[in-house]
Amino acid sequence: MTARVHHRYATVDGQRIFYREAGDTGAPAIVLLHGFPTSSFMFRDLIPRLADRYHVIAPDHLGFGFSAAPSVTEYDYTFDALTDLTAGLLGQLGVNRYAIYVHDYGAPIGWRLALRNPQAITAIVTQNGNGYDEGFVESFWTTVWNYHRDQNPDTEAAVRAALAEESIKWQYLTGVADETLVSPDTWTRDAALLARRGNDEIQLALFRDYATNAPMYPALHDYLRSSKVPVLAVWGQGDPIFGPDGARAFGKDAQNAEIHLLDGGHFLLETAVDEVAELMRDFLSRASAA
């Protein structure tokens, strides 16, 4: 029987947040946190593969997908603020113990949730979601780092290129062996939502605030060591943004980290959702039993 996925809205701190929800609300919870430049849409095929056993919640971050996108003059877009909204949503839903699946931007949000409330996190699945200095692919990140160091018309123009549809398509297709497996709906949809009036300024604000994430990594590593939280790193090894070293690095601090490098790119679920779901179900079942 195919799981029924609900598409809901909640008001959190005055902001309208969209989220997908499936599964028995009494089952163990897993929260899926998407990255740039997409939304919970990236989990559309994963959610039904988990919902028979888990309570699955996948929100759209503010400024993404179907969540509200107030202008930068109305809202201060930071990863701390996006974490506040995620925590607020989970509080409204009565979800106080949960596993997290983090991807790209979802990683610094997930790390903040864990550091704020370590006892809440039952397990971590990181899919191309960095938590170490290792793994940043320099050819992609140099433009972002230059923007952090000196915000001027030239460095801004360079990072704005990431908002173009061709750049988003590149994220989806690079590192994928069979590009015909990736639907054009993905990058076309993401590009259309990013092209909404004022959204470019939202994305620039988050590009700037990404500089706050690396200084948090030592605290994350301490948390991984002290909490012994189970960690599964499942990684598209052809990712041109977060390379395989980002996955391997979790083995330094997470106890018995399970690391799988799979054939795929940044958006691994587009081509390997069955393999990822199987790894997750096995991992989460053992984590729950432990």
N, C-alpha and C positions, 0 to 999 in steps of 0.2 A: 504494500500500500504506500503510495506517494505521500510524503509529509505535506501538511498544509502550512504554508508560510503566510503569516499575517504582515500587513504593511500598515504601520501605525505612526502616530505623531504624539509627542508629549511636549509640554511647555516646561522648560528647565531654566530657572533664573531669568524668566522673561523671554527666552528664546525658543522658537519652535524647532524641535529636533525630530527628524524622521528616523525610524528604525524598523528593521525586519526582525520578526520573532517567530520561532517555531518550537515545537516540542512541549512536553509536559512541564508546567511551571514548577512542579515538585521534583523534577529530575536535576541531577548535577548541572550547573550552568557553565556555559562557555561563551565568552564575549569576543566577537570578531572585530578587529580594529583595522580599518582600511588605510591605504596610503595615498600619496599624491600620484596622479591627478584625478583619482577615481572616487568611488563611494562604496557603499555596501553592495552595490550591484556586482562587484567583483566576487562576492560570495554566493551568488544566485544558485550555482550548481553544487557548492559545498554544503550549504545549509540543509537541504533534504537528505544528504548522506549522513548527517549527524543527528537529526532531530528525532529519530526513533529512540535514541538513548539519552539525549541531552536537551536541556533548555537552552536554546541558541538565541543570542541577541546580537544584532549587527547594526549599530547606529551609523548614520552619516554625520561626519564632523560638521560643525558650523562652517558655512561657506562652501560646502561640498554637497553634491547630490541633491536630494529633496529637502534637506534642512534649510532653515533660514540663512540668509546671507546679508546681514546688515553691513552697511558701508564701514570703512575703516575710521570714519569720523564718529560712528555710533558705537563701535565695539573695538576693543583692543585685542587683536588677534595674536595670541601667543600659545605656545604649547601648554603652558600652565593653565591658561583659560580654557582650552579645549579639554584638558584633563578635568577641570572643575565641572564642565557640562556633562562629561561622560560619567563621572562619579555621581552627579546629581540625578542623572537618568537611572542609573542602577539603584540608587537609593529609593527613587519613586517606585521602581519595580520590585523592591524588596529583595534584591539580589545582593547578598553580603559575603558570599563565598563563591568563587568562580575561577575557572581557568581562562587564560587569555591567548588569543591568536593575534600576533602582531605582524604587520607588513608595512615597510617603508615609514611614512609618518605615524602610523599606528604604533610603531615601536617606542618612540619617546613618550607617547601618551601612556602606553602600557607600563613603561618603566616608572613613570611618575605615580601611577596608580599603585604599583607594587611598593615603592619607597614610602608612600604616604601611609599605606595600610598593609604591611607585609602579611598579616594573618589572613587577609582576604583572598590571597592568590593560592590556588590549589595546584596549578601547573602552568607552564609557559610553552607555547608553540610559536616559534619565530620563523616566519617564511620571508626571507630576504628583508629582515628587519634588523638593522645593525645595533649593537650595543658596545662596540669596541672601535678603536681607531683603525684596526685592521679591517680590510674589506672595502673601504671607500675607493672606487675606481677613479684614479686621478684625472683621466681624460674627461670625465663628466663633471667632477666636483670642483675642478680648478675655477670655473666661472663663478660658482657659488662662493668659494673661499675668497676670490677676488672682490666680490660684492660685499662680503663681510668686512674686509679690510678697508675698502674705500668705496663708498656709495657715490657714484658719479654717473653722468649720462652713458658713458661707455660700458661700465660694469653692469648698469641696470639693463641696457639693451641686450647684453649677453645672456642674462638670466631670463629676460622676457622671452627669449627664443624657446624656452622650455614650455611655454604656454601655447605654442603654435600646434595646429593639428598634425603636421608632419613630425614634429618632435614627439608628440604623444604616440603616434603610430610607431615610431622608432622604438619607444619603450616597450610596446607590446610585441613587436616582431623580432627584435635583436636577440640572438641566442636561441631562437626557436628553430628546430630542425625542419619542421613542416609548417610553413606559414599559413597554409590553407586551413589549419585547425583553429586559427584565431579569427573570430568573427569581426568584420569591420564595424559592427554595432558598437564595439567596445571603445575604440579611439574616437569614433564619430560622436558618440554620446558624451564622452568626457570633454571633448573639445567644445561642444555646444554649451555645456554647463559652465565651463571656464570662461566662455566668451560673453557671459551675461554682464551687463553694465556694472562696472565697479569691481568685478571679481578679480581683475588683474592686480588691483591694489591690495586685495586680501592676500593673494598669493605672494606678492612681494613682501608683505609684512611677515608671512610665515617663512619665506626664504631668509629674511634677516634674523628672525628669532631662532632659526635652526642652529645658530652659533651657541645657543644656551645648552645644547644637548650634550656635546662632548664633555664639558666640565662635570656633567652628572655621572659619567661612566664609572669613575672609581667607587662612588656610592652604590651603583648597580652591582659592581663586581663583589663588593663586600656583602651585599644582600644575597647574591647567588651563593656565596660561600657559607654564610651563616645560616641561611634559611634551609639550604639543601633542597630547594624547590625543584621538582623534576622539570627538565628542559629538553624539548625536542626542537632541533634546528633542521628544517626541511627547506632546501634551497634550490632555486633554479640556477644551475652552475654557469649558464651563459649570460647571467644578468650583467648588463653593461654599467650598472650603477652601484650595486653592492655585490662585490665578488665573493667567491667561495671562502676566502680567508675570513670574512665576516662570520660565516657559519662555524668554521673550525675554532675560532677564538673562544666560543662558549665553552669549549672543552677545558679551558684554563681554570675556570672558576666554578662552573656548575658541576655538581657531583654526578658522575656517570652520565654526562650529557649525551644524548643520542643525536648523531649528526648524519644527515643524508643529503648528498649532492645528487640532484635529479636532472635529467635531460629537460631543459626548459630555460626560460628567461625570467625577467623581473616579475611578470604576471604568470607565475607557474600554474595557477589553477586553470588557466585557459587551455592548457595542453596536458596536464597531469593530475586532474582533480581526483580521479579514482585512486591513483597511487597515494596522493596526499591524504585522502580520507581514510584509506586503509591503515596507513602509518599512524594517523591521529587516533583512530578508534582503538588500535592496539595499545598505543602509548597511554592514552587517557584511562583506559580500563585498568592498566597496571598501576598508574599513578593513583587512581581512586582506591584500589585495593591496598596499596601501601599506606 
